[in-house]
Amino acid sequence: MATPQRRRRSSVSLDAIKPYRRNGRATAGSLHEYLRRLILDGAIPNGASISQVELAERLGVSRTPLREAMRMLQAEGIVQSEHNRRTHVTALDVGDIDTVYGSRVLLEATGVLVTVPLLDQSRLQELAEAVQEMRKHASDTNAETWARAHRRFHRALIPEAGREFARTLSTYFDRAERFRRMFQTEEIQGGVRLLEEHEAILRACKRKDASKAASLVAKHSARAALTLMAQIAPEREPTLVRTALQLFSALEGT
């Protein structure tokens, strides 16, 4: 007689995860965004091993859209999935901070250089609306509304660089966000300062000053990285971040 297969369980408790509530059927796209936010917020911890069967039961959704949502997260590098339906949240290593933020600075500032000269009125309006939304929630940069507006702003800075470019940058953006969430302090959060930086970038975009906008974006991302690294890994030299910052800061004088 065959021995019943032992059910694989998650390595962490899923009790903190609220059931998925939305009008209508759960789609892979909506589940992807929901799970992505749970991981970025730390509700599903760094490096956790998750049973998709357990997760589907906890969320109250069927396994088909959940599997597709997991594939989308895997394509973004946020999770790693196995054939046995077990999923691991991609572990973050403090030693990767310089690579993650340095790559983000280089990619995003390059995308800004390409995009700003081609910004039309509708794109400028999108940037302005995102800044306005961030202004409403400047006192709480952990708010979901603020996070959506922040991502919307940064996405609107690079569309002319192409979809594949945007997908690659999004991976680094997500990893940087997870670092920020894991080690965030009031000093790093700095909602008012973040707002001022975004407003300065918007002004440069309105003037179609691509070099200035790229330099400001580089400084914006690099400052967060250097502050974070000084706090949690002061022994590590942020070589890539500093190099990227120097490259784009020099553009202001050209």
Secondary structure by P-SEA (a helix, b strand, c coil): ccccccbbbbcccccccccccccccccaaaaaaaaaaaaaaccccccccccaaaaaaaacccaaaaaaaaaaaaaacccccccccbbbcccccccaaaaaaaaaaaaaaaaaaaccccccaaaaaaaaaaaaaaaacccccccaaaaaaaaaaaaaacccccaaaaaaaaaaaaaaaaaaaacccccccaaaaaaaaaaaaaaaaaacaaaaaaaaaaaaaaaaaaaaaacccccccaaaaaaaaaaaaacccc
